[in-house]
């Protein structure tokens, strides 16, 4: 469906949990309490939202968290979602720690791609960012290579942080093996708002020292706003998601569902439409569809990440659906 500005909304980020087995300081820092289990949408409730979303023209879903693989039943949920009539694509975002043994199931289910979060390849920096044993980074890197070797479309997501400068080139080398590596500007949301972080141009400048012939490529390689770059020595691509320094709001095609049932049209603002109460009160499919349609139609024109005083979202990224 189209929102009031004519944008075609066809992509939904679907958070199934706010829990995680890491404690990244910009997403779910220590001391953040997860939602009570009774406040988290059941898989049946999530599926009902997805069915209505498909009826509104949303055909592509990203399963997120928190860390979605910590929730029991995640694989079964994705399998059922992939089978839903009208669903064109189901992909997964994960930190990679629980991924490797599930790769055969992901392939069998026909999952269309996996995005693996890895901000740094360095164990010491990994520990500083995640609050967990830095040696776990080796497990994540192994999951990335295993996933790609198995034939799953694999992307690496790296949030751009000052402490990770020395690792940007090493991460980019994964693109030599056919893996897309996307560098994402830190969103000024939650604890991320307290961090001074570089913009994508600094990453590009450093990577061009390694790949001087790096050039923009006009290729569609996913559902999101990444701008991709390539060169002959890279089988994959380098992507930049520069929502902060160069907004892409005019082409934004997404909405989010938090694990507690809020439909969020824009990451920047606290405003969302609560669906959980409707679902648990036994609302009709038509009533749910009307509510979701109205919420999507009223999607804001643009974020205001360049004006901290205008950002009304105060929750952490794990609570929103990162």
MARBAMI-758868 format. One line per field, with one value per atom (N, C-alpha, C): residue in one letter; atom name; x, y, z. Coordinates in steps of 0.1 Angstrom, whole numbers, always signed. Layout:
! MARBAMI-758868
residu = [a_...]
atome = [CA_...]
X = [X_...]
Y = [Y_...]
Z = [Z_...]
//
This chain:
! MARBAMI-758868
residu = [x_x_x_x_x_x_x_x_x_x_x_x_x_x_x_x_x_x_x_x_x_x_x_x_x_x_x_x_x_x_x_x_x_x_x_x_x_x_x_x_x_x_x_x_x_x_x_x_x_x_x_x_x_x_x_x_x_x_x_x_x_x_x_x_x_x_x_x_x_x_x_x_x_x_x_x_x_x_x_x_x_x_x_x_x_x_x_x_x_x_x_x_x_x_x_x_x_x_x_x_x_x_x_x_x_x_x_x_x_x_x_x_x_x_x_x_x_x_x_x_x_x_x_x_x_x_x_x_x_x_x_x_x_x_x_x_x_x_x_x_x_x_x_x_x_x_x_x_x_x_x_x_x_x_x_x_x_x_x_x_x_x_x_x_x_x_x_x_x_x_x_x_x_x_x_x_x_x_x_x_x_x_x_x_x_x_x_x_x_x_x_x_x_x_x_x_x_x_x_x_x_x_x_x_x_x_x_x_x_x_x_x_x_x_x_x_x_x_x_x_x_x_x_x_x_x_x_x_x_x_x_x_x_x_x_x_x_x_x_x_x_x_x_x_x_x_x_x_x_x_x_x_x_x_x_x_x_x_x_x_x_x_x_x_x_x_x_x_x_x_x_x_x_x_x_x_x_x_x_x_x_x_x_x_x_x_x_x_x_x_x_x_x_x_x_x_x_x_x_x_x_x_x_x_x_x_x_x_x_x_x_x_x_x_x_x_x_x_x_x_x_x_x_x_x_x_x_x_x_x_x_x_x_x_x_x_x_x_x_x_x_x_x_x_x_x_x_x_x_x_x_x_x_x_x_x_x_x_x_x_x_x_x_x_x_x_x_x_x_x_x_x_x_x_x_x_x_x_x_x_x_x_x_x_x_x_x_x_x_x_x_x_x_x_x_x_x_x_x_x_x_x_x_x_x_x_x_x_x_x_x_x_x_x_x_x_x_x_x_x_x_x_x_x_x_x_x_x_x_x_x_x_x_x_x_x_x_x_x_x_x_x_x_x_x_x_x_x_x_x_x_x_x_x_x_x_x_x_x_x_x_x_x_x_x_x_x_x_x_x_x_x_x_x_x_x_x_x_x_x_x_x_x_x_x_x_x_x_x_x_x_x_x_x_x_x_x_x_x_x_x_x_x_x_x_x_x_x_x_x_x_x_x_x_x_x_x_x_x_x_x_x_x_x_x_x_x_x_x_x_x_x_x_x_x_x_x_x_x_x_x_x_x_x_x_x_x_x_x_x_x_x_x_x_x_x_x_x_x_x_x_x_x_x_x_x_x_x_x_x_x_x_x_x_x_x_x_x_x_x_x_x_x_x_x_x_x_x_x_x_x_x_x_x_x_x_x_x_x_x_x_x_x_x_x_x_x_x_x_x_x_x_x_x_x_x_x_x_x_x_x_x_x_x_x_x_x_x_x_x_x_x_x_x_x_x_x_x_x_x_x_x_x_x_x_x_x_x_x_x_x_x_x_x_x_x_x_x_x_x_x_x_x_x_x_x_x_x_x_x_x_x_x_x_x_x_x_x_x_x_x_x_x_x_x_x_x_x_x_x_x_x_x_x_x_x_x_x_x_x_x_x_x_x_x_x_x_x_x_x_x_x_x_x_x_x_x_x_x_x_x_x_x_x_x_x_x_x_x_x_x_x_x_x_x_x_x_x_x_x_x_x_x_x_x_x_x_x_x_x_x_x_x_x_x_x_x_x_x_x_x_x_x_x_x_x_x_x_x_x_x_x_x_x_x_x_x_x_x_x_x_x_x_x_x_x_x_x_x_x_x_x_x_x_x_x_x_x_x_x_x_x_x_x_x_x_x_x_x_x_x_x_x_x_x_x_x_x_x_x_x_x_x_x_x_x_x_x_x_x_x_x_x_x_x_x_x_x_x_x_x_x_x_x_x_x_x_x_x_x_x_x_x_x_x_x_x_x_x_x_x_x_x_x_x_x_x_x_x_x_x_x_x_x_x_x_x_x_x_x_x_x_x_x_x_x_x_x_x_x_x_x_x_x_x_x_x_x_x_x_x_x_x_x_x_x_x_x_x_x_x_x_x_x_x_x_x_x_x_x_x_x_x_x_x_x_x_x_x_x_x_x_x_x_x_x_x_x_x_x_x_x_x_x_x_x_x_x_x_x_x_x_x_x_x_x_x_x_x_x_x_x_x_x_x_x]
atome = [N_CA_C_N_CA_C_N_CA_C_N_CA_C_N_CA_C_N_CA_C_N_CA_C_N_CA_C_N_CA_C_N_CA_C_N_CA_C_N_CA_C_N_CA_C_N_CA_C_N_CA_C_N_CA_C_N_CA_C_N_CA_C_N_CA_C_N_CA_C_N_CA_C_N_CA_C_N_CA_C_N_CA_C_N_CA_C_N_CA_C_N_CA_C_N_CA_C_N_CA_C_N_CA_C_N_CA_C_N_CA_C_N_CA_C_N_CA_C_N_CA_C_N_CA_C_N_CA_C_N_CA_C_N_CA_C_N_CA_C_N_CA_C_N_CA_C_N_CA_C_N_CA_C_N_CA_C_N_CA_C_N_CA_C_N_CA_C_N_CA_C_N_CA_C_N_CA_C_N_CA_C_N_CA_C_N_CA_C_N_CA_C_N_CA_C_N_CA_C_N_CA_C_N_CA_C_N_CA_C_N_CA_C_N_CA_C_N_CA_C_N_CA_C_N_CA_C_N_CA_C_N_CA_C_N_CA_C_N_CA_C_N_CA_C_N_CA_C_N_CA_C_N_CA_C_N_CA_C_N_CA_C_N_CA_C_N_CA_C_N_CA_C_N_CA_C_N_CA_C_N_CA_C_N_CA_C_N_CA_C_N_CA_C_N_CA_C_N_CA_C_N_CA_C_N_CA_C_N_CA_C_N_CA_C_N_CA_C_N_CA_C_N_CA_C_N_CA_C_N_CA_C_N_CA_C_N_CA_C_N_CA_C_N_CA_C_N_CA_C_N_CA_C_N_CA_C_N_CA_C_N_CA_C_N_CA_C_N_CA_C_N_CA_C_N_CA_C_N_CA_C_N_CA_C_N_CA_C_N_CA_C_N_CA_C_N_CA_C_N_CA_C_N_CA_C_N_CA_C_N_CA_C_N_CA_C_N_CA_C_N_CA_C_N_CA_C_N_CA_C_N_CA_C_N_CA_C_N_CA_C_N_CA_C_N_CA_C_N_CA_C_N_CA_C_N_CA_C_N_CA_C_N_CA_C_N_CA_C_N_CA_C_N_CA_C_N_CA_C_N_CA_C_N_CA_C_N_CA_C_N_CA_C_N_CA_C_N_CA_C_N_CA_C_N_CA_C_N_CA_C_N_CA_C_N_CA_C_N_CA_C_N_CA_C_N_CA_C_N_CA_C_N_CA_C_N_CA_C_N_CA_C_N_CA_C_N_CA_C_N_CA_C_N_CA_C_N_CA_C_N_CA_C_N_CA_C_N_CA_C_N_CA_C_N_CA_C_N_CA_C_N_CA_C_N_CA_C_N_CA_C_N_CA_C_N_CA_C_N_CA_C_N_CA_C_N_CA_C_N_CA_C_N_CA_C_N_CA_C_N_CA_C_N_CA_C_N_CA_C_N_CA_C_N_CA_C_N_CA_C_N_CA_C_N_CA_C_N_CA_C_N_CA_C_N_CA_C_N_CA_C_N_CA_C_N_CA_C_N_CA_C_N_CA_C_N_CA_C_N_CA_C_N_CA_C_N_CA_C_N_CA_C_N_CA_C_N_CA_C_N_CA_C_N_CA_C_N_CA_C_N_CA_C_N_CA_C_N_CA_C_N_CA_C_N_CA_C_N_CA_C_N_CA_C_N_CA_C_N_CA_C_N_CA_C_N_CA_C_N_CA_C_N_CA_C_N_CA_C_N_CA_C_N_CA_C_N_CA_C_N_CA_C_N_CA_C_N_CA_C_N_CA_C_N_CA_C_N_CA_C_N_CA_C_N_CA_C_N_CA_C_N_CA_C_N_CA_C_N_CA_C_N_CA_C_N_CA_C_N_CA_C_N_CA_C_N_CA_C_N_CA_C_N_CA_C_N_CA_C_N_CA_C_N_CA_C_N_CA_C_N_CA_C_N_CA_C_N_CA_C_N_CA_C_N_CA_C_N_CA_C_N_CA_C_N_CA_C_N_CA_C_N_CA_C_N_CA_C_N_CA_C_N_CA_C_N_CA_C_N_CA_C_N_CA_C_N_CA_C_N_CA_C_N_CA_C_N_CA_C_N_CA_C_N_CA_C_N_CA_C_N_CA_C_N_CA_C_N_CA_C_N_CA_C_N_CA_C_N_CA_C_N_CA_C_N_CA_C_N_CA_C_N_CA_C_N_CA_C_N_CA_C_N_CA_C_N_CA_C_N_CA_C_N_CA_C_N_CA_C_N_CA_C_N_CA_C_N_CA_C_N_CA_C_N_CA_C_N_CA_C_N_CA_C_N_CA_C_N_CA_C_N_CA_C_N_CA_C_N_CA_C_N_CA_C_N_CA_C_N_CA_C_N_CA_C_N_CA_C_N_CA_C_N_CA_C_N_CA_C_N_CA_C_N_CA_C_N_CA_C_N_CA_C_N_CA_C_N_CA_C_N_CA_C_N_CA_C_N_CA_C_N_CA_C_N_CA_C_N_CA_C_N_CA_C_N_CA_C_N_CA_C_N_CA_C_N_CA_C_N_CA_C_N_CA_C]
X = [+8_+0_+9_+3_+10_+6_+16_+13_+8_+6_+0_+10_+23_+33_+36_+28_+30_+41_+47_+57_+50_+56_+51_+56_+48_+52_+50_+61_+60_+69_+76_+86_+83_+83_+80_+92_+97_+107_+99_+100_+92_+100_+99_+107_+99_+106_+99_+103_+113_+118_+127_+127_+136_+148_+149_+159_+171_+183_+195_+206_+215_+226_+238_+237_+248_+243_+252_+248_+255_+253_+259_+254_+264_+261_+251_+250_+241_+227_+226_+213_+206_+213_+207_+218_+221_+232_+228_+238_+235_+226_+217_+207_+193_+192_+180_+172_+160_+152_+143_+142_+134_+119_+111_+96_+92_+81_+75_+70_+71_+67_+53_+44_+30_+27_+37_+36_+41_+48_+53_+43_+42_+32_+35_+25_+26_+29_+34_+36_+22_+12_-1_-5_-3_-6_+3_+15_+24_+20_+16_+11_-1_-10_-22_-19_-9_-5_+1_+9_+15_+5_-6_-16_-23_-26_-32_-22_-9_+1_+2_+1_+1_-11_-23_-35_-34_-24_-22_-11_-5_+6_+20_+21_+35_+38_+49_+52_+66_+73_+87_+89_+94_+95_+109_+114_+127_+124_+128_+126_+138_+135_+146_+143_+151_+150_+154_+160_+168_+175_+177_+183_+172_+167_+155_+158_+170_+172_+172_+172_+171_+156_+147_+133_+130_+125_+121_+110_+111_+101_+104_+115_+118_+118_+125_+126_+113_+104_+91_+83_+84_+77_+81_+94_+99_+94_+94_+90_+75_+67_+52_+50_+58_+57_+61_+72_+76_+65_+57_+47_+34_+33_+21_+18_+6_+3_+5_+12_+15_+28_+35_+48_+59_+66_+76_+90_+92_+106_+106_+113_+116_+131_+136_+150_+152_+164_+167_+179_+178_+189_+193_+206_+211_+225_+229_+243_+252_+247_+255_+259_+257_+262_+255_+242_+234_+231_+237_+233_+237_+250_+256_+248_+244_+236_+223_+218_+204_+205_+216_+218_+210_+211_+204_+189_+184_+169_+165_+174_+171_+170_+180_+179_+167_+163_+152_+139_+138_+127_+126_+137_+137_+139_+145_+147_+156_+153_+159_+172_+176_+188_+190_+203_+207_+216_+212_+221_+228_+241_+248_+255_+252_+258_+272_+281_+295_+301_+303_+309_+324_+330_+345_+350_+361_+366_+376_+379_+389_+383_+388_+382_+381_+391_+391_+380_+379_+369_+355_+354_+341_+336_+346_+342_+337_+344_+341_+327_+323_+310_+299_+301_+291_+289_+300_+300_+302_+306_+308_+322_+325_+338_+342_+353_+358_+361_+364_+367_+355_+343_+331_+331_+339_+339_+344_+352_+356_+345_+336_+324_+315_+314_+306_+312_+325_+331_+330_+331_+329_+315_+305_+291_+289_+295_+294_+299_+311_+317_+309_+304_+296_+283_+277_+264_+265_+276_+278_+282_+290_+294_+282_+272_+260_+251_+253_+245_+234_+234_+224_+230_+221_+225_+229_+241_+247_+252_+248_+253_+258_+268_+273_+270_+264_+260_+270_+276_+286_+282_+278_+275_+289_+289_+301_+303_+314_+318_+333_+336_+350_+360_+356_+366_+369_+361_+362_+370_+376_+382_+392_+400_+411_+406_+393_+388_+380_+377_+369_+374_+387_+392_+392_+394_+393_+379_+369_+355_+352_+357_+354_+360_+371_+377_+367_+357_+347_+340_+339_+333_+341_+354_+362_+357_+350_+345_+331_+325_+312_+301_+305_+296_+294_+282_+280_+282_+290_+293_+287_+278_+271_+276_+280_+284_+272_+268_+255_+258_+254_+256_+249_+255_+249_+236_+225_+212_+213_+209_+209_+196_+195_+183_+188_+180_+184_+198_+206_+220_+229_+225_+232_+233_+223_+223_+234_+240_+251_+265_+265_+278_+281_+293_+298_+304_+297_+302_+305_+314_+318_+307_+307_+298_+303_+295_+299_+311_+312_+323_+337_+338_+351_+354_+345_+347_+351_+344_+346_+361_+365_+378_+389_+387_+396_+396_+384_+383_+389_+389_+394_+410_+416_+430_+433_+424_+426_+421_+410_+403_+402_+412_+412_+402_+398_+389_+374_+372_+358_+349_+338_+328_+314_+305_+291_+285_+277_+270_+255_+248_+234_+228_+227_+222_+212_+201_+192_+197_+201_+206_+199_+187_+180_+167_+161_+149_+151_+163_+166_+172_+177_+182_+197_+204_+218_+222_+233_+239_+252_+253_+263_+275_+287_+299_+306_+313_+320_+333_+341_+352_+356_+364_+367_+372_+379_+385_+375_+363_+352_+341_+339_+328_+315_+315_+304_+304_+297_+296_+298_+302_+303_+291_+283_+271_+272_+266_+265_+250_+247_+233_+235_+233_+237_+224_+216_+203_+205_+217_+219_+224_+235_+242_+235_+228_+221_+208_+197_+185_+179_+173_+167_+152_+146_+132_+122_+126_+117_+114_+123_+121_+119_+117_+115_+103_+105_+94_+90_+94_+93_+84_+79_+74_+79_+77_+82_+71_+72_+64_+73_+71_+79_+73_+82_+77_+65_+63_+51_+39_+40_+28_+25_+36_+34_+38_+30_+33_+40_+53_+60_+63_+58_+61_+74_+81_+94_+102_+114_+123_+125_+124_+128_+118_+105_+95_+89_+85_+79_+65_+58_+45_+44_+34_+32_+17_+12_-1_-1_-7_-7_-17_-12_-21_-24_-15_-17_-31_-35_-48_-59_-59_-69_-69_-57_-56_-62_-59_-63_-77_-83_-97_-106_-99_-106_-111_-104_-109_-110_-119_-121_-109_-108_-97_-98_-111_-113_-109_-112_-108_-93_-86_-72_-66_-71_-67_-69_-80_-83_-73_-70_-61_-47_-42_-29_-28_-38_-38_-37_-45_-44_-31_-25_-12_-1_-1_+8_+6_-6_-9_-4_-3_+1_+16_+24_+38_+44_+53_+58_+66_+67_+74_+89_+95_+109_+113_+125_+130_+137_+142_+149_+161_+169_+181_+191_+190_+200_+196_+184_+180_+176_+185_+183_+170_+167_+156_+142_+143_+131_+128_+138_+137_+129_+117_+109_+110_+116_+118_+129_+125_+134_+137_+131_+134_+147_+153_+165_+162_+172_+170_+164_+168_+163_+148_+143_+129_+121_+127_+120_+120_+131_+133_+143_+156_+167_+170]
Y = [-12_+0_+12_+24_+36_+45_+52_+61_+74_+84_+96_+105_+101_+107_+99_+89_+81_+71_+68_+58_+44_+35_+21_+13_+11_+4_-11_-19_-33_-42_-35_-42_-40_-51_-50_-57_-49_-55_-60_-73_-80_-84_-77_-81_-92_-103_-114_-115_-107_-107_-94_-90_-79_-85_-98_-104_-107_-108_-110_-117_-124_-131_-122_-110_-100_-87_-78_-66_-54_-53_-42_-28_-19_-7_+2_+1_+10_+4_-9_-15_-20_-29_-35_-35_-23_-23_-30_-33_-39_-30_-37_-30_-28_-31_-30_-43_-41_-53_-56_-69_-73_-72_-72_-72_-84_-83_-95_-104_-117_-127_-125_-121_-120_-107_-98_-86_-88_-99_-102_-109_-105_-111_-126_-134_-148_-149_-161_-164_-163_-168_-167_-152_-144_-130_-123_-127_-122_-126_-139_-144_-137_-133_-126_-112_-106_-93_-94_-105_-107_-109_-117_-120_-107_-98_-85_-77_-77_-69_-73_-86_-91_-86_-86_-81_-66_-59_-45_-42_-53_-52_-53_-56_-59_-74_-76_-90_-94_-86_-89_-86_-96_-95_-98_-90_-93_-96_-108_-113_-108_-100_-93_-95_-89_-89_-75_-74_-85_-94_-106_-117_-127_-128_-137_-151_-156_-170_-175_-165_-169_-173_-169_-172_-186_-195_-209_-208_-216_-217_-207_-200_-190_-197_-208_-215_-219_-225_-229_-217_-206_-194_-189_-189_-184_-194_-206_-216_-214_-211_-209_-195_-185_-172_-173_-181_-183_-190_-198_-206_-197_-186_-178_-173_-176_-171_-156_-151_-137_-132_-140_-136_-139_-129_-131_-134_-128_-130_-129_-138_-138_-139_-129_-129_-127_-130_-130_-121_-114_-106_-113_-116_-123_-118_-121_-118_-130_-140_-152_-162_-160_-169_-182_-182_-194_-199_-193_-195_-209_-212_-223_-236_-241_-254_-253_-241_-239_-237_-236_-233_-243_-256_-266_-264_-260_-257_-245_-235_-222_-225_-233_-237_-245_-254_-263_-254_-244_-236_-226_-224_-215_-200_-198_-185_-178_-165_-159_-152_-150_-144_-142_-140_-139_-127_-117_-106_-108_-109_-112_-99_-95_-83_-86_-78_-79_-65_-58_-44_-44_-54_-55_-69_-72_-86_-88_-77_-78_-82_-93_-98_-88_-80_-70_-60_-54_-45_-51_-64_-71_-72_-75_-76_-62_-52_-38_-34_-38_-34_-43_-56_-66_-69_-66_-70_-85_-92_-106_-110_-123_-128_-125_-118_-114_-125_-137_-148_-153_-149_-153_-147_-137_-131_-142_-151_-162_-171_-173_-181_-174_-161_-153_-153_-151_-151_-165_-176_-189_-191_-186_-187_-179_-168_-160_-168_-174_-182_-195_-201_-213_-210_-199_-195_-193_-185_-182_-194_-203_-215_-224_-224_-232_-228_-216_-210_-201_-197_-187_-174_-165_-151_-145_-141_-137_-122_-114_-100_-98_-90_-86_-71_-69_-55_-50_-39_-34_-19_-17_-3_+5_+17_+25_+31_+26_+31_+36_+46_+51_+40_+32_+22_+11_+10_-1_+3_+15_+20_+10_+4_-5_-17_-21_-33_-32_-19_-17_-24_-23_-29_-44_-50_-65_-69_-62_-66_-65_-54_-52_-63_-70_-81_-93_-93_-104_-103_-91_-89_-95_-97_-105_-119_-124_-138_-139_-127_-127_-123_-119_-115_-100_-95_-81_-76_-65_-59_-45_-43_-30_-23_-10_-2_+8_+7_+14_+25_+37_+48_+46_+49_+47_+56_+49_+57_+64_+77_+84_+81_+68_+63_+56_+58_+51_+55_+45_+48_+52_+49_+54_+69_+75_+90_+97_+89_+95_+93_+86_+82_+91_+97_+104_+94_+93_+82_+88_+82_+87_+85_+92_+90_+81_+77_+67_+72_+85_+90_+87_+87_+83_+68_+60_+46_+44_+51_+51_+56_+66_+71_+61_+54_+44_+32_+28_+16_+19_+31_+35_+34_+34_+32_+18_+8_-6_-9_-2_-5_+9_+14_+27_+29_+17_+18_+15_+16_+14_+25_+21_+30_+26_+36_+32_+23_+14_+5_+6_+6_+8_-6_-13_-26_-27_-35_-37_-50_-50_-61_-64_-59_-61_-52_-51_-43_-30_-28_-16_-5_+5_+18_+18_+7_+7_+12_+20_+24_+15_+8_-1_+4_-1_+2_-11_-11_-23_-20_-30_-29_-43_-44_-58_-68_-64_-73_-78_-73_-77_-85_-97_-105_-101_-96_-90_-75_-68_-54_-48_-35_-27_-18_-19_-11_+0_+11_+21_+25_+24_+29_+41_+53_+66_+74_+68_+74_+87_+89_+101_+112_+110_+120_+123_+114_+116_+108_+114_+107_+102_+91_+84_+83_+92_+91_+91_+98_+99_+86_+76_+63_+52_+56_+46_+37_+24_+15_+6_+9_+0_+5_-4_-2_-13_-11_-20_-25_-37_-42_-46_-40_-43_-56_-63_-75_-74_-62_-60_-55_-54_-52_-38_-29_-16_-15_-9_-7_+7_+7_+19_+23_+34_+38_+44_+49_+56_+54_+50_+48_+60_+71_+84_+88_+84_+90_+79_+83_+74_+69_+77_+74_+60_+52_+39_+36_+26_+22_+8_+8_-4_-15_-26_-37_-48_-49_-60_-61_-49_-49_-53_-48_-52_-67_-73_-87_-95_-91_-99_-96_-86_-84_-91_-98_-105_-97_-87_-78_-86_-81_-87_-84_-93_-90_-77_-73_-60_-49_-50_-39_-38_-49_-49_-43_-47_-42_-27_-22_-7_+0_-5_+2_+2_-9_-10_-1_-1_+8_+22_+27_+41_+44_+35_+38_+39_+31_+31_+43_+47_+58_+71_+71_+84_+83_+75_+74_+88_+93_+107_+109_+121_+124_+121_+124_+122_+122_+116_+116_+129_+131_+144_+140_+130_+126_+137_+147_+158_+168_+166_+175_+167_+165_+156_+160_+173_+177_+173_+169_+165_+150_+142_+128_+125_+118_+116_+101_+92_+78_+78_+72_+71_+57_+47_+33_+29_+18_+13_+5_+2_-4_-18_-25_-39_-39_-28_-27_-23_-16_-11_-22_-30_-40_-35_-38_-31_-34]
Z = [+0_+0_+0_-3_-3_+9_+14_+25_+20_+28_+24_+15_+14_+6_-7_-9_-21_-21_-9_-8_-7_-14_-15_-3_+7_+19_+17_+15_+12_+21_+31_+39_+54_+61_+76_+83_+93_+103_+115_+118_+127_+139_+150_+162_+170_+172_+180_+194_+198_+212_+214_+227_+230_+238_+240_+247_+238_+244_+236_+245_+239_+246_+245_+241_+241_+248_+252_+258_+251_+238_+231_+237_+239_+247_+239_+226_+219_+216_+220_+217_+230_+237_+250_+260_+266_+276_+289_+297_+310_+318_+325_+333_+326_+314_+307_+309_+314_+317_+305_+301_+290_+294_+285_+287_+294_+302_+308_+297_+299_+288_+284_+293_+289_+281_+280_+272_+258_+256_+242_+234_+221_+213_+211_+211_+208_+193_+189_+174_+167_+173_+167_+164_+174_+172_+161_+161_+151_+137_+136_+123_+118_+128_+124_+118_+125_+120_+106_+104_+91_+80_+83_+73_+69_+78_+75_+67_+71_+64_+49_+47_+33_+25_+32_+25_+22_+29_+26_+16_+11_+1_+7_+19_+25_+23_+15_+11_+16_+22_+26_+41_+48_+62_+67_+76_+83_+97_+101_+115_+123_+134_+142_+157_+165_+179_+184_+196_+203_+194_+199_+191_+189_+177_+175_+178_+176_+178_+193_+202_+216_+220_+211_+214_+209_+218_+214_+203_+193_+183_+171_+171_+161_+147_+146_+133_+128_+136_+132_+127_+135_+131_+117_+114_+101_+90_+93_+83_+79_+89_+87_+79_+83_+77_+62_+59_+46_+37_+43_+36_+34_+41_+40_+26_+20_+7_+6_-5_-7_-1_+7_+12_+2_-2_-12_-6_+6_+11_+27_+33_+47_+49_+57_+60_+75_+80_+94_+97_+108_+114_+127_+128_+140_+144_+156_+160_+157_+152_+147_+157_+170_+180_+180_+177_+177_+163_+153_+139_+133_+135_+127_+127_+138_+137_+131_+129_+123_+108_+102_+88_+80_+82_+74_+75_+87_+88_+80_+80_+73_+58_+53_+39_+36_+44_+42_+41_+50_+51_+39_+32_+21_+25_+37_+41_+31_+28_+16_+19_+32_+35_+50_+53_+67_+68_+77_+80_+94_+94_+106_+111_+124_+129_+135_+130_+135_+133_+144_+143_+142_+147_+147_+146_+139_+140_+151_+159_+169_+183_+189_+201_+213_+214_+225_+223_+211_+208_+208_+204_+205_+219_+228_+242_+248_+244_+248_+244_+231_+226_+231_+232_+235_+250_+258_+272_+274_+264_+265_+260_+263_+259_+245_+243_+230_+221_+226_+218_+210_+214_+207_+193_+190_+177_+167_+171_+162_+158_+167_+164_+154_+156_+146_+132_+132_+119_+112_+120_+114_+109_+116_+112_+99_+97_+85_+73_+75_+63_+61_+71_+70_+63_+67_+61_+46_+42_+28_+20_+26_+19_+17_+25_+24_+13_+8_-3_+2_+15_+20_+16_+12_+9_+22_+23_+36_+35_+45_+46_+60_+61_+74_+77_+88_+93_+103_+101_+110_+114_+126_+131_+131_+126_+125_+139_+145_+158_+158_+166_+166_+170_+179_+184_+174_+163_+153_+141_+140_+128_+123_+131_+127_+121_+123_+118_+105_+101_+89_+77_+74_+62_+63_+74_+76_+73_+78_+76_+61_+54_+40_+32_+36_+29_+27_+36_+34_+21_+15_+2_-9_-7_-16_-18_-8_-8_-12_-17_-22_-12_+0_+11_+11_+11_+12_+26_+27_+40_+41_+50_+51_+64_+62_+73_+76_+89_+92_+102_+99_+108_+121_+132_+145_+147_+150_+151_+165_+165_+178_+186_+189_+196_+209_+220_+232_+237_+241_+245_+233_+221_+210_+208_+214_+213_+221_+230_+239_+232_+221_+215_+203_+203_+191_+181_+170_+160_+147_+140_+126_+117_+106_+95_+85_+75_+65_+56_+54_+45_+51_+64_+70_+67_+68_+64_+50_+41_+27_+24_+30_+28_+32_+43_+47_+38_+33_+25_+11_+7_-7_-7_+5_+6_+2_+6_+2_-12_-15_-28_-35_-42_-48_-59_-65_-76_-72_-59_-54_-59_-65_-72_-68_-68_-66_-77_-73_-83_-81_-92_-92_-92_-81_-80_-68_-70_-60_-53_-40_-34_-21_-19_-7_-7_+5_+6_+12_+18_+25_+17_+24_+18_+15_+17_+15_+1_+1_-12_-13_-25_-26_-35_-32_-39_-42_-53_-58_-66_-68_-77_-82_-92_-97_-88_-77_-68_-57_-58_-48_-55_-50_-55_-49_-37_-30_-31_-23_-24_-10_-10_+3_+3_+13_+14_+26_+24_+34_+37_+49_+53_+61_+55_+60_+64_+73_+76_+84_+90_+99_+90_+82_+75_+62_+56_+43_+44_+48_+50_+36_+37_+26_+27_+35_+39_+27_+16_+5_-2_+0_-6_+5_+17_+28_+25_+26_+23_+34_+47_+58_+69_+77_+90_+99_+113_+122_+132_+136_+147_+158_+170_+182_+187_+196_+201_+211_+215_+224_+216_+203_+195_+191_+190_+185_+171_+162_+148_+148_+144_+144_+129_+124_+111_+109_+119_+118_+131_+129_+140_+150_+144_+151_+162_+160_+169_+178_+189_+199_+194_+186_+182_+175_+179_+173_+176_+169_+171_+178_+189_+197_+192_+188_+183_+193_+203_+212_+219_+224_+230_+221_+209_+199_+197_+195_+193_+204_+216_+228_+232_+226_+229_+218_+209_+199_+187_+183_+172_+159_+151_+138_+129_+118_+108_+102_+99_+92_+101_+114_+123_+124_+125_+126_+113_+102_+89_+88_+92_+92_+100_+112_+122_+116_+110_+105_+92_+84_+72_+76_+86_+90_+95_+103_+109_+98_+88_+78_+69_+66_+58_+64_+78_+85_+88_+81_+83_+81_+90_+89_+76_+72_+60_+61_+73_+75_+89_+92_+106_+108_+121_+124_+132_+127_+134_+135_+127_+128_+139_+145_+156_+168_+177_+188_+196_+197_+204_+198_+185_+178_+179_+184_+185_+197_+195_+207_+212_+204_+208_+219_+230_+242_+245_+239_+242_+236_+240_+235_+222_+214_+201_+202_+213_+214_+217_+224_+227_+214_+205_+193_+183_+182_+171_+162_+166_+160_+145]
//
